[in-house]
Amino acid sequence: MKDVLALIVLLAGCGSTIAPKPGGNGDSPGVYTITNLYDGSQASKERLAEWMDTEAQKVCHSPYSLISEESVPTINRLGEATFSRLIWKIRCRGQTSE
């Protein structure tokens, strides 16, 4: 079962989501959400955070600020957390208009 979960997490890592966060009236330029899956362990979360840091740098092409971090477990029908989704909201500091 752990091999299947590891494969799901690995494949999910290949399909992470990086999307602009809608600002409603366009007042939030340079704000993005990065999402990916991990197996729920602290070590896996730390490795994923390193990867997401690299992705955030690629997206922004400049320094960024982490606005929020959220970990959302996925619960199976037995009530067990099978994996978790790490969600980062970032702001690209080089793209903000002031």
Secondary structure, 3 states (H helix, E strand, C coil): CHHHHHHHHHHHHHCCEEEECCCCCCCCCCEEEEEEEECCCHHHHHHHHHHHHHHHHHHHCCCEEEEEEEEEEEECCCCCEEEEEEEEEEEEHHHCCC
